[in-house]
């Protein structure tokens, strides 16, 4: 399965929900969201700065990641940024692929 980094910044309603329900309750809801698309939460943290919540999840693929991100964004509770994470083996596989590319101006 693929790994994804989700970074969320809460809306006012979203952070009010965390304050009302508690962080553990919200983490349970996020774990259930990941499970509903066949995945699991690997780790999650609340943070200071541009992102309020950071999550690494293992999901079946890009469609599952898109389903998670769009459902959260559509709720209005948070804006989501999704990053696909690669293993060393995946990077080495990509490194070994023959590609055709001409840089600009070459």
N, CA, C and O atoms as CSV, one atom per row, in Angstrom:
chain,resi,resn,atom,element,x,y,z
A,1,UNK,N,N,0.844,-1.194,0.000
A,1,UNK,CA,C,0.000,0.000,0.000
A,1,UNK,C,C,0.879,1.243,0.000
A,1,UNK,O,O,2.031,1.214,0.432
A,2,UNK,N,N,0.314,2.317,-0.488
A,2,UNK,CA,C,1.026,3.591,-0.594
A,2,UNK,C,C,0.910,4.386,0.705
A,2,UNK,O,O,-0.006,4.179,1.500
A,3,UNK,N,N,1.851,5.289,0.897
A,3,UNK,CA,C,1.859,6.148,2.079
A,3,UNK,C,C,1.638,7.594,1.656
A,3,UNK,O,O,2.117,8.037,0.612
A,4,UNK,N,N,0.906,8.311,2.487
A,4,UNK,CA,C,0.557,9.700,2.201
A,4,UNK,C,C,0.737,10.550,3.451
A,4,UNK,O,O,0.448,10.120,4.568
A,5,UNK,N,N,1.222,11.769,3.231
A,5,UNK,CA,C,1.312,12.776,4.279
A,5,UNK,C,C,0.179,13.761,4.041
A,5,UNK,O,O,0.092,14.378,2.980
A,6,UNK,N,N,-0.686,13.902,5.034
A,6,UNK,CA,C,-1.774,14.880,4.974
A,6,UNK,C,C,-1.460,15.984,5.978
A,6,UNK,O,O,-1.170,15.718,7.144
A,7,UNK,N,N,-1.525,17.232,5.502
A,7,UNK,CA,C,-1.351,18.383,6.382
A,7,UNK,C,C,-2.652,19.166,6.352
A,7,UNK,O,O,-3.158,19.507,5.283
A,8,UNK,N,N,-3.190,19.446,7.530
A,8,UNK,CA,C,-4.481,20.127,7.617
A,8,UNK,C,C,-4.342,21.448,8.370
A,8,UNK,O,O,-3.587,21.566,9.335
A,9,UNK,N,N,-5.092,22.425,7.896
A,9,UNK,CA,C,-5.241,23.668,8.659
A,9,UNK,C,C,-6.740,23.835,8.911
A,9,UNK,O,O,-7.550,23.886,7.986
A,10,UNK,N,N,-7.072,23.919,10.191
A,10,UNK,CA,C,-8.468,23.951,10.599
A,10,UNK,C,C,-9.150,25.268,10.249
A,10,UNK,O,O,-8.534,26.334,10.286
A,11,UNK,N,N,-10.403,25.176,9.916
A,11,UNK,CA,C,-11.259,26.359,9.860
A,11,UNK,C,C,-11.658,26.670,11.304
A,11,UNK,O,O,-11.341,25.911,12.220
A,12,UNK,N,N,-12.342,27.771,11.492
A,12,UNK,CA,C,-12.813,28.103,12.841
A,12,UNK,C,C,-13.714,26.999,13.370
A,12,UNK,O,O,-13.594,26.600,14.528
A,13,UNK,N,N,-14.619,26.502,12.528
A,13,UNK,CA,C,-15.517,25.419,12.955
A,13,UNK,C,C,-14.740,24.151,13.271
A,13,UNK,O,O,-15.084,23.425,14.204
A,14,UNK,N,N,-13.698,23.883,12.499
A,14,UNK,CA,C,-12.902,22.685,12.733
A,14,UNK,C,C,-12.208,22.692,14.086
A,14,UNK,O,O,-12.261,21.702,14.816
A,15,UNK,N,N,-11.565,23.791,14.424
A,15,UNK,CA,C,-10.878,23.849,15.723
A,15,UNK,C,C,-11.894,23.885,16.865
A,15,UNK,O,O,-11.622,23.374,17.951
A,16,UNK,N,N,-13.059,24.481,16.627
A,16,UNK,CA,C,-14.107,24.434,17.653
A,16,UNK,C,C,-14.548,22.993,17.895
A,16,UNK,O,O,-14.849,22.619,19.029
A,17,UNK,N,N,-14.587,22.184,16.838
A,17,UNK,CA,C,-14.923,20.769,16.992
A,17,UNK,C,C,-13.889,20.014,17.809
A,17,UNK,O,O,-14.237,19.171,18.635
A,18,UNK,N,N,-12.622,20.317,17.578
A,18,UNK,CA,C,-11.556,19.676,18.372
A,18,UNK,C,C,-11.691,20.067,19.833
A,18,UNK,O,O,-11.574,19.222,20.720
A,19,UNK,N,N,-11.937,21.346,20.083
A,19,UNK,CA,C,-12.075,21.807,21.474
A,19,UNK,C,C,-13.304,21.188,22.144
A,19,UNK,O,O,-13.278,20.886,23.337
A,20,UNK,N,N,-14.368,21.003,21.382
A,20,UNK,CA,C,-15.590,20.426,21.942
A,20,UNK,C,C,-15.450,18.922,22.182
A,20,UNK,O,O,-15.774,18.429,23.262
A,21,UNK,N,N,-14.958,18.182,21.151
A,21,UNK,CA,C,-14.932,16.720,21.207
A,21,UNK,C,C,-13.655,16.153,21.805
A,21,UNK,O,O,-13.656,15.026,22.301
A,22,UNK,N,N,-12.567,16.914,21.767
A,22,UNK,CA,C,-11.280,16.430,22.253
A,22,UNK,C,C,-10.459,15.829,21.128
A,22,UNK,O,O,-10.999,15.315,20.148
A,23,UNK,N,N,-9.137,15.904,21.286
A,23,UNK,CA,C,-8.228,15.419,20.254
A,23,UNK,C,C,-8.343,13.914,20.059
A,23,UNK,O,O,-8.312,13.443,18.922
A,24,UNK,N,N,-8.475,13.159,21.124
A,24,UNK,CA,C,-8.574,11.702,21.001
A,24,UNK,C,C,-9.807,11.291,20.204
A,24,UNK,O,O,-9.754,10.349,19.413
A,25,UNK,N,N,-10.898,11.987,20.410
A,25,UNK,CA,C,-12.120,11.713,19.663
A,25,UNK,C,C,-11.938,12.010,18.177
A,25,UNK,O,O,-12.403,11.248,17.330
A,26,UNK,N,N,-11.264,13.111,17.858
A,26,UNK,CA,C,-11.025,13.461,16.454
A,26,UNK,C,C,-10.074,12.466,15.807
A,26,UNK,O,O,-10.253,12.110,14.642
A,27,UNK,N,N,-9.058,12.010,16.548
A,27,UNK,CA,C,-8.137,11.026,15.999
A,27,UNK,C,C,-8.864,9.721,15.691
A,27,UNK,O,O,-8.583,9.070,14.684
A,28,UNK,N,N,-9.790,9.344,16.552
A,28,UNK,CA,C,-10.595,8.142,16.301
A,28,UNK,C,C,-11.398,8.310,15.020
A,28,UNK,O,O,-11.494,7.378,14.222
A,29,UNK,N,N,-11.977,9.492,14.815
A,29,UNK,CA,C,-12.760,9.752,13.607
A,29,UNK,C,C,-11.879,9.680,12.360
A,29,UNK,O,O,-12.309,9.164,11.328
A,30,UNK,N,N,-10.662,10.189,12.448
A,30,UNK,CA,C,-9.737,10.144,11.320
A,30,UNK,C,C,-9.310,8.703,11.042
A,30,UNK,O,O,-9.199,8.304,9.883
A,31,UNK,N,N,-9.071,7.925,12.090
A,31,UNK,CA,C,-8.716,6.510,11.913
A,31,UNK,C,C,-9.858,5.753,11.242
A,31,UNK,O,O,-9.625,4.895,10.390
A,32,UNK,N,N,-11.084,6.070,11.624
A,32,UNK,CA,C,-12.253,5.441,10.989
A,32,UNK,C,C,-12.373,5.864,9.528
A,32,UNK,O,O,-12.760,5.058,8.682
A,33,UNK,N,N,-12.045,7.118,9.227
A,33,UNK,CA,C,-12.054,7.600,7.847
A,33,UNK,C,C,-11.051,6.812,7.010
A,33,UNK,O,O,-11.387,6.341,5.923
A,34,UNK,N,N,-9.823,6.665,7.507
A,34,UNK,CA,C,-8.805,5.898,6.776
A,34,UNK,C,C,-9.239,4.444,6.594
A,34,UNK,O,O,-9.071,3.879,5.514
A,35,UNK,N,N,-9.789,3.844,7.630
A,35,UNK,CA,C,-10.241,2.447,7.556
A,35,UNK,C,C,-11.373,2.286,6.547
A,35,UNK,O,O,-11.483,1.246,5.897
A,36,UNK,N,N,-12.208,3.301,6.415
A,36,UNK,CA,C,-13.360,3.209,5.511
A,36,UNK,C,C,-12.949,3.100,4.046
A,36,UNK,O,O,-13.739,2.651,3.216
A,37,UNK,N,N,-11.718,3.507,3.719
A,37,UNK,CA,C,-11.220,3.370,2.346
A,37,UNK,C,C,-10.155,2.275,2.250
A,37,UNK,O,O,-9.432,2.186,1.258
A,38,UNK,N,N,-10.067,1.447,3.288
A,38,UNK,CA,C,-9.143,0.318,3.270
A,38,UNK,C,C,-7.744,0.618,3.749
A,38,UNK,O,O,-6.811,-0.124,3.443
A,39,UNK,N,N,-7.581,1.706,4.503
A,39,UNK,CA,C,-6.254,2.099,4.968
A,39,UNK,C,C,-6.152,2.149,6.471
A,39,UNK,O,O,-7.019,1.662,7.198
A,40,UNK,N,N,-5.058,2.758,6.920
A,40,UNK,CA,C,-4.838,2.921,8.357
A,40,UNK,C,C,-3.960,4.132,8.620
A,40,UNK,O,O,-3.166,4.542,7.774
A,41,UNK,N,N,-4.118,4.692,9.805
A,41,UNK,CA,C,-3.286,5.805,10.251
A,41,UNK,C,C,-1.992,5.224,10.794
A,41,UNK,O,O,-2.022,4.324,11.633
A,42,UNK,N,N,-0.867,5.722,10.329
A,42,UNK,CA,C,0.424,5.309,10.887
A,42,UNK,C,C,0.800,6.184,12.070
A,42,UNK,O,O,1.212,5.686,13.118
A,43,UNK,N,N,0.653,7.497,11.894
A,43,UNK,CA,C,0.968,8.422,12.979
A,43,UNK,C,C,0.241,9.736,12.741
A,43,UNK,O,O,-0.080,10.082,11.605
A,44,UNK,N,N,-0.013,10.455,13.808
A,44,UNK,CA,C,-0.705,11.738,13.703
A,44,UNK,C,C,-0.232,12.654,14.821
A,44,UNK,O,O,0.028,12.221,15.943
A,45,UNK,N,N,-0.129,13.933,14.479
A,45,UNK,CA,C,0.298,14.943,15.447
A,45,UNK,C,C,-0.469,16.229,15.214
A,45,UNK,O,O,-0.829,16.550,14.082
A,46,UNK,N,N,-0.718,16.963,16.288
A,46,UNK,CA,C,-1.183,18.336,16.185
A,46,UNK,C,C,0.062,19.191,16.218
A,46,UNK,O,O,1.072,18.801,16.804
A,47,UNK,N,N,0.000,20.364,15.589
A,47,UNK,CA,C,1.212,21.160,15.461
A,47,UNK,C,C,0.914,22.652,15.517
A,47,UNK,O,O,-0.233,23.084,15.406
A,48,UNK,N,N,1.984,23.425,15.692
A,48,UNK,CA,C,1.923,24.881,15.615
A,48,UNK,C,C,2.349,25.299,14.223
A,48,UNK,O,O,3.004,24.527,13.523
A,49,UNK,N,N,1.997,26.491,13.812
A,49,UNK,CA,C,2.462,27.009,12.533
A,49,UNK,C,C,1.386,26.948,11.468
A,49,UNK,O,O,0.196,27.054,11.763
A,50,UNK,N,N,1.816,26.775,10.223
A,50,UNK,CA,C,0.880,26.772,9.105
A,50,UNK,C,C,-0.070,25.587,9.144
A,50,UNK,O,O,-1.211,25.690,8.693
A,51,UNK,N,N,0.386,24.469,9.676
A,51,UNK,CA,C,-0.434,23.263,9.756
A,51,UNK,C,C,-0.860,23.020,11.193
A,51,UNK,O,O,-0.074,23.175,12.127
A,52,UNK,N,N,-2.121,22.637,11.352
A,52,UNK,CA,C,-2.656,22.348,12.682
A,52,UNK,C,C,-2.614,20.855,13.008
A,52,UNK,O,O,-2.581,20.464,14.175
A,53,UNK,N,N,-2.616,20.029,11.959
A,53,UNK,CA,C,-2.697,18.581,12.140
A,53,UNK,C,C,-1.909,17.925,11.023
A,53,UNK,O,O,-2.062,18.281,9.854
A,54,UNK,N,N,-1.061,16.962,11.381
A,54,UNK,CA,C,-0.239,16.245,10.413
A,54,UNK,C,C,-0.478,14.751,10.597
A,54,UNK,O,O,-0.460,14.232,11.713
A,55,UNK,N,N,-0.700,14.082,9.484
A,55,UNK,CA,C,-1.065,12.670,9.515
A,55,UNK,C,C,-0.278,11.921,8.450
A,55,UNK,O,O,-0.141,12.404,7.326
A,56,UNK,N,N,0.236,10.759,8.788
A,56,UNK,CA,C,0.767,9.836,7.797
A,56,UNK,C,C,-0.140,8.622,7.812
A,56,UNK,O,O,-0.370,8.003,8.850
A,57,UNK,N,N,-0.651,8.298,6.626
A,57,UNK,CA,C,-1.576,7.175,6.495
A,57,UNK,C,C,-1.098,6.233,5.404
A,57,UNK,O,O,-0.477,6.648,4.425
A,58,UNK,N,N,-1.401,4.965,5.595
A,58,UNK,CA,C,-1.169,3.949,4.581
A,58,UNK,C,C,-2.522,3.671,3.941
A,58,UNK,O,O,-3.467,3.263,4.615
A,59,UNK,N,N,-2.604,3.899,2.628
A,59,UNK,CA,C,-3.871,3.772,1.909
A,59,UNK,C,C,-3.667,2.944,0.645
A,59,UNK,O,O,-2.546,2.834,0.148
A,60,UNK,N,N,-4.750,2.360,0.120
A,60,UNK,CA,C,-4.619,1.507,-1.059
A,60,UNK,C,C,-4.081,2.204,-2.308
A,60,UNK,O,O,-3.491,1.541,-3.162
A,61,UNK,N,N,-4.263,3.506,-2.441
A,61,UNK,CA,C,-3.776,4.195,-3.623
A,61,UNK,C,C,-4.268,5.624,-3.703
A,61,UNK,O,O,-4.878,6.142,-2.768
A,62,UNK,N,N,-3.993,6.253,-4.836
A,62,UNK,CA,C,-4.318,7.667,-5.005
A,62,UNK,C,C,-5.811,7.960,-4.907
A,62,UNK,O,O,-6.205,8.994,-4.367
A,63,UNK,N,N,-6.640,7.066,-5.422
A,63,UNK,CA,C,-8.087,7.307,-5.349
A,63,UNK,C,C,-8.549,7.346,-3.900
A,63,UNK,O,O,-9.370,8.188,-3.536
A,64,UNK,N,N,-8.033,6.448,-3.071
A,64,UNK,CA,C,-8.394,6.448,-1.644
A,64,UNK,C,C,-7.906,7.721,-0.969
A,64,UNK,O,O,-8.621,8.304,-0.155
A,65,UNK,N,N,-6.682,8.160,-1.302
A,65,UNK,CA,C,-6.149,9.401,-0.730
A,65,UNK,C,C,-6.993,10.593,-1.149
A,65,UNK,O,O,-7.267,11.479,-0.338
A,66,UNK,N,N,-7.406,10.620,-2.405
A,66,UNK,CA,C,-8.262,11.709,-2.884
A,66,UNK,C,C,-9.613,11.684,-2.191
A,66,UNK,O,O,-10.162,12.736,-1.861
A,67,UNK,N,N,-10.153,10.495,-1.968
A,67,UNK,CA,C,-11.438,10.388,-1.271
A,67,UNK,C,C,-11.339,10.955,0.136
A,67,UNK,O,O,-12.227,11.685,0.578
A,68,UNK,N,N,-10.264,10.623,0.842
A,68,UNK,CA,C,-10.060,11.138,2.203
A,68,UNK,C,C,-9.937,12.662,2.177
A,68,UNK,O,O,-10.635,13.357,2.915
A,69,UNK,N,N,-9.058,13.172,1.335
A,69,UNK,CA,C,-8.801,14.614,1.317
A,69,UNK,C,C,-10.022,15.414,0.887
A,69,UNK,O,O,-10.322,16.457,1.469
A,70,UNK,N,N,-10.730,14.926,-0.134
A,70,UNK,CA,C,-11.880,15.696,-0.602
A,70,UNK,C,C,-13.026,15.691,0.391
A,70,UNK,O,O,-13.731,16.691,0.525
A,71,UNK,N,N,-13.224,14.583,1.088
A,71,UNK,CA,C,-14.309,14.536,2.080
A,71,UNK,C,C,-14.037,15.499,3.222
A,71,UNK,O,O,-14.944,16.191,3.684
A,72,UNK,N,N,-12.795,15.545,3.679
A,72,UNK,CA,C,-12.459,16.465,4.773
A,72,UNK,C,C,-12.587,17.906,4.289
A,72,UNK,O,O,-13.178,18.740,4.975
A,73,UNK,N,N,-12.040,18.199,3.121
A,73,UNK,CA,C,-12.131,19.565,2.593
A,73,UNK,C,C,-13.575,19.989,2.371
A,73,UNK,O,O,-13.951,21.117,2.690
A,74,UNK,N,N,-14.382,19.087,1.825
A,74,UNK,CA,C,-15.789,19.409,1.551
A,74,UNK,C,C,-16.579,19.681,2.819
A,74,UNK,O,O,-17.586,20.389,2.785
A,75,UNK,N,N,-16.131,19.125,3.935
A,75,UNK,CA,C,-16.844,19.347,5.198
A,75,UNK,C,C,-16.706,20.780,5.680
A,75,UNK,O,O,-17.524,21.262,6.463
A,76,UNK,N,N,-15.658,21.465,5.205
A,76,UNK,CA,C,-15.398,22.822,5.665
A,76,UNK,C,C,-14.642,22.882,6.976
A,76,UNK,O,O,-14.341,23.973,7.462
A,77,UNK,N,N,-14.327,21.733,7.561
A,77,UNK,CA,C,-13.633,21.703,8.850
A,77,UNK,C,C,-12.150,22.014,8.726
A,77,UNK,O,O,-11.534,22.529,9.660
A,78,UNK,N,N,-11.576,21.697,7.560
A,78,UNK,CA,C,-10.141,21.894,7.385
A,78,UNK,C,C,-9.797,21.930,5.905
A,78,UNK,O,O,-10.493,21.349,5.072
A,79,UNK,N,N,-8.721,22.617,5.600
A,79,UNK,CA,C,-8.115,22.543,4.280
A,79,UNK,C,C,-7.010,21.503,4.342
A,79,UNK,O,O,-6.306,21.409,5.347
A,80,UNK,N,N,-6.848,20.723,3.288
A,80,UNK,CA,C,-5.916,19.599,3.298
A,80,UNK,C,C,-4.893,19.748,2.181
A,80,UNK,O,O,-5.230,20.138,1.063
A,81,UNK,N,N,-3.654,19.437,2.492
A,81,UNK,CA,C,-2.596,19.283,1.501
A,81,UNK,C,C,-2.124,17.845,1.591
A,81,UNK,O,O,-1.850,17.343,2.681
A,82,UNK,N,N,-2.029,17.178,0.442
A,82,UNK,CA,C,-1.659,15.766,0.397
A,82,UNK,C,C,-0.338,15.601,-0.342
A,82,UNK,O,O,-0.150,16.167,-1.419
A,83,UNK,N,N,0.569,14.831,0.233
A,83,UNK,CA,C,1.852,14.524,-0.376
A,83,UNK,C,C,2.003,13.020,-0.460
A,83,UNK,O,O,1.827,12.319,0.537
A,84,UNK,N,N,2.333,12.511,-1.656
A,84,UNK,CA,C,2.613,11.090,-1.826
A,84,UNK,C,C,4.019,10.838,-1.287
A,84,UNK,O,O,4.956,11.558,-1.630
A,85,UNK,N,N,4.163,9.826,-0.450
A,85,UNK,CA,C,5.460,9.474,0.121
A,85,UNK,C,C,6.013,8.245,-0.591
A,85,UNK,O,O,5.271,7.311,-0.893
A,86,UNK,N,N,7.310,8.246,-0.857
A,86,UNK,CA,C,7.963,7.145,-1.557
A,86,UNK,C,C,8.978,6.456,-0.657
A,86,UNK,O,O,9.650,7.103,0.146
A,87,UNK,N,N,9.083,5.154,-0.794
A,87,UNK,CA,C,10.112,4.400,-0.090
A,87,UNK,C,C,11.421,4.486,-0.867
A,87,UNK,O,O,11.433,4.920,-2.019
A,88,UNK,N,N,12.517,4.077,-0.245
A,88,UNK,CA,C,13.809,4.045,-0.938
A,88,UNK,C,C,13.724,3.116,-2.148
A,88,UNK,O,O,14.275,3.425,-3.205
A,89,UNK,N,N,13.048,1.997,-2.002
A,89,UNK,CA,C,12.911,1.053,-3.115
A,89,UNK,C,C,12.166,1.686,-4.288
A,89,UNK,O,O,12.521,1.454,-5.444
A,90,UNK,N,N,11.143,2.480,-4.002
A,90,UNK,CA,C,10.399,3.149,-5.079
A,90,UNK,C,C,11.254,4.201,-5.776
A,90,UNK,O,O,11.182,4.349,-6.996
A,91,UNK,N,N,12.057,4.926,-5.016
A,91,UNK,CA,C,12.953,5.916,-5.624
A,91,UNK,C,C,13.992,5.207,-6.493
A,91,UNK,O,O,14.293,5.660,-7.597
A,92,UNK,N,N,14.538,4.098,-5.995
A,92,UNK,CA,C,15.510,3.341,-6.786
A,92,UNK,C,C,14.876,2.761,-8.045
A,92,UNK,O,O,15.519,2.708,-9.093
A,93,UNK,N,N,13.620,2.326,-7.951
A,93,UNK,CA,C,12.912,1.839,-9.127
A,93,UNK,C,C,12.781,2.962,-10.156
A,93,UNK,O,O,13.018,2.747,-11.344
A,94,UNK,N,N,12.408,4.147,-9.702
A,94,UNK,CA,C,12.283,5.299,-10.599
A,94,UNK,C,C,13.643,5.672,-11.188
A,94,UNK,O,O,13.737,6.021,-12.364
A,95,UNK,N,N,14.682,5.601,-10.381
A,95,UNK,CA,C,16.034,5.933,-10.830
A,95,UNK,C,C,16.467,5.012,-11.959
A,95,UNK,O,O,17.179,5.430,-12.872
A,96,UNK,N,N,16.036,3.759,-11.896
A,96,UNK,CA,C,16.427,2.773,-12.893
A,96,UNK,C,C,15.594,2.795,-14.168
A,96,UNK,O,O,15.921,2.091,-15.124
A,97,UNK,N,N,14.540,3.578,-14.203
A,97,UNK,CA,C,13.695,3.630,-15.400
A,97,UNK,C,C,14.346,4.478,-16.486
A,97,UNK,O,O,14.866,5.561,-16.219
A,98,UNK,N,N,14.310,3.974,-17.698
A,98,UNK,CA,C,14.791,4.757,-18.825
A,98,UNK,C,C,13.732,5.774,-19.218
A,98,UNK,O,O,12.568,5.422,-19.412
A,99,UNK,N,N,14.127,7.019,-19.333
A,99,UNK,CA,C,13.188,8.070,-19.717
A,99,UNK,C,C,13.790,8.895,-20.846
A,99,UNK,O,O,15.008,8.943,-21.019
A,100,UNK,N,N,12.929,9.532,-21.598
A,100,UNK,CA,C,13.345,10.456,-22.634
A,100,UNK,C,C,12.930,11.843,-22.188
A,100,UNK,O,O,11.756,12.099,-21.923
A,101,UNK,N,N,13.918,12.746,-22.106
A,101,UNK,CA,C,13.620,14.103,-21.647
A,101,UNK,C,C,14.626,15.061,-22.278
A,101,UNK,O,O,15.824,14.783,-22.314
A,102,UNK,N,N,14.126,16.187,-22.771
A,102,UNK,CA,C,14.973,17.260,-23.282
A,102,UNK,C,C,14.730,18.479,-22.416
A,102,UNK,O,O,13.614,18.997,-22.390
A,103,UNK,N,N,15.768,18.964,-21.690
A,103,UNK,CA,C,15.595,20.163,-20.867
A,103,UNK,C,C,15.257,21.382,-21.731
A,103,UNK,O,O,15.614,21.421,-22.908
A,104,UNK,N,N,14.582,22.364,-21.163
A,104,UNK,CA,C,14.277,23.584,-21.909
A,104,UNK,C,C,15.567,24.224,-22.446
A,104,UNK,O,O,16.559,24.336,-21.725
A,105,UNK,N,N,15.539,24.633,-23.696
A,105,UNK,CA,C,16.674,25.311,-24.291
A,105,UNK,C,C,17.785,24.387,-24.783
A,105,UNK,O,O,18.768,24.856,-25.357
A,106,UNK,N,N,17.641,23.079,-24.566
A,106,UNK,CA,C,18.700,22.158,-24.979
A,106,UNK,C,C,18.565,21.800,-26.446
A,106,UNK,O,O,19.372,21.033,-26.971
